[in-house]
């Protein structure tokens, strides 16, 4: 009750101060501590001298995990809806403070946070981002490190309190009946960004309004970077966060720090509302996107820098291209105040182009050269102040996928936080589009959720024609008008068909679902369904499932809203189609989720179904801590197009949750690093049925789908490396029973986004005690990288359930040359 009173009192105080701008963990009864040599380091950069009595001590060389021989059991309903096990978390917290000197204190505790000698909370990281490594270990890192130490308001003080995010490696242990879980600490443990100092683009030079030059402990956070697995298995994290305060009261009026500090750190509130602590300085937190790109090497658990991007990006999305290079798009350079006036005021901004970029996300995409480790802007820039010819307005964390023709598909979904999604051209986010890496050009395919083919109406360049800084503005305006007129007059039958498509959508019996589900989808997942060959033996069609998210309002002041929705749709792009663009877009409504669901993570299982995990029933970015967690998992059956409720997860996980497929077909569920309640301090209103917002949840749990309890097929031997076009032999226990062979790319996930997520069904024939499998020649179907190979059969018990094996690891090698990619055009 005291926390609730404190919250009410702070709300009154915040109202009074608007013009200016829990129980997170204490050492409990079961904790033990030891101190080890640190060699002059800190808990952020130095794991300390390994100790035999330290369960977190890193091994001399990383040892991979094996899921061979695992045993699974179920009872009662678990056999039909699946089973959750856990939760479990790393056993120790390691830190140094004024009492340890150069040593690290290692505390074994079940608590998620401990208080150090200075009164600051030191916490275990939550899996806000996660990636499955080639050796089956898992790399993960925290989100919003330091929120537990906010005393007053995350907006007013997080620029000072934030800390660069910790990383960890999770190991499930060797082969055997059960998991043997352990943790390792990468080096440096916080990823090592901004090694040369921050690169902030402040409003005024010399930090007259900002403390950007004095935030060395939080100027290189991994938070809100995107992660991707390179073709050789290393993990690249791009972008991230430089925290600072702008404006900072202490920077403008240095004497203000003395005044605030003299309030004795506690400000009594009226009546019995309790007390709140007053920080030494306040202002408005800025989260600036980093240009950094860093690489994690699983061979030695190390982080190193690679080439810097040309643009700072916070919330970008990456996709691996057919030649192994990496495409990145979107992100924002300054989050809370994206008005780049530095050039006018003598700052570091480079000119008119940055000023015109104000109130918008980064429109210019870049490509990472895998051979040289450098980034280059895509498209030409004819004149200063203009976008590149490859520029496109996109939401933050746009949902991007690689199509079988080598183009990058934007599925009209992303995060509606900028904050609140404001962008003067956000109405353009409604259009599904494809980027051609060879032509370095975007083509608009349709209005998301409606069956309209834009290129058949001469509108394939409509978003470029609506972008003021587009170098093709005049050309695209004229071309769009001429194309539309030509199609209306020269092809009235085709135009009439397009109109009938729209009318058909409106007349659909599910018209409400059609209209609510059309257009941009905020805070929803986008899952590429399994790629399958058609009758001609080609992979000519890709479908994408989008479900949940928030009610769209993209043409209004925000593309998102506070209200979550249950709507689902399946968007399909046919490549090599008989259209101007060579692609045909269509959309269909599928069954709703069983309730509104915001920020749930989708996982495509090797049986072809999709599972939805975690999330909340309202948008917790609009008003953090005000939603009810959704712990019931749901399964989408692609045969029926319907969602079915499955098992209930153990812990509530809303913002920054994660879920990914493990090599044995189970699902690892983790995360939950929420924004402080109502953008104030850590306050847990869980007793009221709302989200637990008293800081992060460092635990994991494991979901076992019903198929793991069946008699499963077994892969006896499979090649560890394949080239495009290879015919391979896979030894199995019963070749005649195998009905499907599937390659599943290893997950690299953050903010519901994995731009490389794909399951590819391979043609196969039984061949004695093995199955003969054809690897696609087309590198756009299966880009180089690390995959999990599953073989499936139908359960022998008459249930009709598709049962996958435990997977075998397979690396698809890089094509020898670009000309050999066999990309279909």
Rosetta blueprint (number, residue, H / E / L):
1 X L
2 X H
3 X H
4 X H
5 X H
6 X H
7 X H
8 X H
9 X H
10 X H
11 X H
12 X H
13 X H
14 X H
15 X H
16 X H
17 X L
18 X L
19 X L
20 X L
21 X L
22 X L
23 X L
24 X L
25 X L
26 X L
27 X L
28 X L
29 X L
30 X L
31 X L
32 X E
33 X E
34 X E
35 X E
36 X E
37 X L
38 X L
39 X L
40 X L
41 X L
42 X L
43 X L
44 X L
45 X L
46 X L
47 X L
48 X L
49 X L
50 X L
51 X L
52 X L
53 X L
54 X L
55 X L
56 X L
57 X L
58 X L
59 X L
60 X L
61 X L
62 X L
63 X L
64 X L
65 X L
66 X L
67 X L
68 X L
69 X L
70 X L
71 X L
72 X L
73 X L
74 X L
75 X L
76 X L
77 X L
78 X H
79 X H
80 X H
81 X H
82 X L
83 X E
84 X E
85 X E
86 X E
87 X E
88 X E
89 X L
90 X L
91 X L
92 X E
93 X E
94 X E
95 X E
96 X L
97 X L
98 X L
99 X L
100 X L
101 X L
102 X L
103 X L
104 X E
105 X E
106 X E
107 X E
108 X E
109 X L
110 X L
111 X L
112 X L
113 X E
114 X E
115 X E
116 X L
117 X L
118 X L
119 X L
120 X L
121 X E
122 X E
123 X E
124 X L
125 X L
126 X L
127 X L
128 X L
129 X E
130 X E
131 X E
132 X E
133 X L
134 X L
135 X L
136 X L
137 X L
138 X E
139 X E
140 X E
141 X E
142 X L
143 X L
144 X L
145 X L
146 X L
147 X H
148 X H
149 X H
150 X L
151 X L
152 X L
153 X L
154 X H
155 X H
156 X H
157 X H
158 X H
159 X H
160 X H
161 X H
162 X L
163 X L
164 X L
165 X L
166 X L
167 X E
168 X E
169 X E
170 X E
171 X E
172 X L
173 X L
174 X L
175 X L
176 X L
177 X L
178 X L
179 X L
180 X L
181 X L
182 X E
183 X E
184 X E
185 X L
186 X L
187 X E
188 X L
189 X L
190 X L
191 X L
192 X L
193 X L
194 X L
195 X L
196 X L
197 X L
198 X L
199 X L
200 X L
201 X L
202 X L
203 X L
204 X L
205 X H
206 X H
207 X H
208 X L
209 X L
210 X E
211 X L
212 X H
213 X H
214 X H
215 X L
216 X H
217 X H
218 X H
219 X L
220 X L
221 X E
222 X E
223 X E
224 X E
225 X E
226 X E
227 X E
228 X E
229 X E
230 X L
231 X L
232 X L
233 X L
234 X L
235 X E
236 X E
237 X E
238 X E
239 X E
240 X E
241 X E
242 X E
243 X E
244 X E
245 X E
246 X E
247 X E
248 X E
249 X H
250 X H
251 X H
252 X H
253 X L
254 X L
255 X H
256 X H
257 X H
258 X H
259 X H
260 X H
261 X H
262 X L
263 X L
264 X L
265 X L
266 X E
267 X E
268 X E
269 X L
270 X L
271 X L
272 X L
273 X L
274 X L
275 X E
276 X E
277 X E
278 X L
279 X L
280 X L
281 X L
282 X L
283 X E
284 X E
285 X E
286 X E
287 X E
288 X E
289 X E
290 X E
291 X L
292 X L
293 X E
294 X E
295 X E
296 X E
297 X E
298 X L
299 X L
300 X L
301 X L
302 X E
303 X E
304 X E
305 X E
306 X L
307 X L
308 X L
309 X L
310 X L
311 X L
312 X L
313 X E
314 X E
315 X L
316 X L
317 X E
318 X E
319 X E
320 X E
321 X L
322 X L
323 X L
324 X L
325 X L
326 X E
327 X E
328 X E
329 X E
330 X L
331 X L
332 X E
333 X L
334 X E
335 X L
336 X L
337 X L
338 X L
339 X L
340 X L
341 X L
342 X L
343 X L
344 X L
345 X L
346 X L
347 X L
348 X L
349 X L
350 X L
351 X L
352 X H
353 X H
354 X H
355 X H
356 X H
357 X L
358 X L
359 X L
360 X L
361 X L
362 X L
363 X L
364 X L
365 X L
366 X E
367 X E
368 X E
369 X E
370 X L
371 X L
372 X L
373 X L
374 X E
375 X E
376 X E
377 X E
378 X L
379 X L
380 X L
381 X L
382 X L
383 X L
384 X L
385 X L
386 X L
387 X L
388 X L
389 X L
390 X L
391 X L
392 X L
393 X L
394 X L
395 X L
396 X E
397 X L
398 X L
399 X L
400 X E
401 X E
402 X E
403 X L
404 X L
405 X L
406 X L
407 X L
408 X E
409 X E
410 X E
411 X L
412 X L
413 X E
414 X E
415 X E
416 X L
417 X L
418 X L
419 X L
420 X L
421 X L
422 X L
423 X L
424 X L
425 X L
426 X H
427 X H
428 X H
429 X H
430 X H
431 X E
432 X E
433 X E
434 X E
435 X E
436 X E
437 X L
438 X L
439 X L
440 X L
441 X E
442 X E
443 X E
444 X E
445 X E
446 X E
447 X E
448 X L
449 X L
450 X L
451 X L
452 X L
453 X L
454 X H
455 X H
456 X H
457 X H
458 X L
459 X L
460 X L
461 X L
462 X H
463 X H
464 X H
465 X H
466 X L
467 X L
468 X L
469 X L
470 X L
471 X L
472 X L
473 X H
474 X H
475 X H
476 X H
477 X H
478 X H
479 X H
480 X H
481 X H
482 X H
483 X H
484 X H
485 X H
486 X H
487 X H
488 X H
489 X H
490 X H
491 X L
492 X H
493 X H
494 X H
495 X H
496 X H
497 X H
498 X H
499 X H
500 X H
501 X H
502 X H
503 X H
504 X H
505 X H
506 X H
507 X L
508 X L
509 X L
510 X L
511 X H
512 X H
513 X H
514 X H
515 X H
516 X H
517 X H
518 X L
519 X L
520 X L
521 X E
522 X E
523 X L
524 X L
525 X E
526 X E
527 X E
528 X E
529 X L
530 X L
531 X E
532 X L
533 X L
534 X L
535 X L
536 X L
537 X L
538 X L
539 X L
540 X L
541 X E
542 X E
543 X E
544 X E
545 X E
546 X E
547 X E
548 X L
549 X L
550 X E
551 X L
552 X L
553 X L
554 X L
555 X L
556 X L
557 X L
558 X L
559 X L
560 X L
561 X L
562 X L
563 X E
564 X E
565 X L
566 X L
567 X L
568 X E
569 X E
570 X E
571 X E
572 X E
573 X E
574 X E
575 X E
576 X L
577 X L
578 X L
579 X L
580 X L
581 X L
582 X L
583 X E
584 X E
585 X E
586 X E
587 X E
588 X E
589 X E
590 X E
591 X L
592 X L
593 X L
594 X L
595 X L
596 X L
597 X L
598 X E
599 X L
600 X L
601 X E
602 X E
603 X E
604 X E
605 X L
606 X L
607 X L
608 X L
609 X L
610 X E
611 X E
612 X E
613 X E
614 X L
615 X L
616 X E
617 X L
618 X E
619 X L
620 X L
621 X L
622 X L
623 X L
624 X L
625 X L
626 X L
627 X L
628 X L
629 X E
630 X L
631 X L
632 X E
633 X E
634 X E
635 X E
636 X E
637 X E
638 X L
639 X L
640 X L
641 X L
642 X E
643 X E
644 X E
645 X E
646 X E
647 X E
648 X E
649 X L
650 X L
651 X L
652 X L
653 X L
654 X L
655 X L
656 X L
657 X E
658 X E
659 X E
660 X E
661 X E
662 X L
663 X L
664 X L
665 X L
666 X L
667 X E
668 X E
669 X E
670 X E
671 X E
672 X L
673 X L
674 X L
675 X L
676 X L
677 X H
678 X H
679 X H
680 X L
681 X L
682 X L
683 X L
684 X L
685 X L
686 X H
687 X H
688 X H
689 X L
690 X L
691 X L
692 X L
693 X L
694 X L
695 X L
696 X L
697 X L
698 X L
699 X L
700 X E
701 X E
702 X E
703 X E
704 X E
705 X L
706 X H
707 X H
708 X H
709 X H
710 X L
711 X L
712 X L
713 X L
714 X L
715 X E
716 X E
717 X E
718 X L
719 X L
720 X L
721 X E
722 X E
723 X L
724 X L
725 X L
726 X L
727 X E
728 X E
729 X E
730 X E
731 X E
732 X E
733 X L
734 X L
735 X H
736 X H
737 X H
738 X L
739 X L
740 X E
741 X E
742 X E
743 X E
744 X E
745 X E
746 X L
747 X L
748 X E
749 X E
750 X E
751 X L
752 X L
753 X E
754 X L
755 X L
756 X L
757 X L
758 X L
759 X E
760 X E
761 X E
762 X E
763 X L
764 X E
765 X E
766 X E
767 X E
768 X L
769 X L
770 X E
771 X E
772 X E
773 X E
774 X E
775 X L
776 X L
777 X L
778 X L
779 X L
780 X L
781 X L
782 X L
783 X L
784 X L
785 X E
786 X E
787 X E
788 X E
789 X E
790 X E
791 X E
792 X E
793 X E
794 X E
795 X L
796 X L
797 X L
798 X L
799 X L
800 X L
801 X L
802 X E
803 X E
804 X E
805 X L
806 X L
807 X L
808 X E
809 X E
810 X E
811 X E
812 X E
813 X L
814 X L
815 X L
816 X L
817 X L
818 X H
819 X H
820 X H
821 X L
822 X L
823 X L
824 X L
825 X L
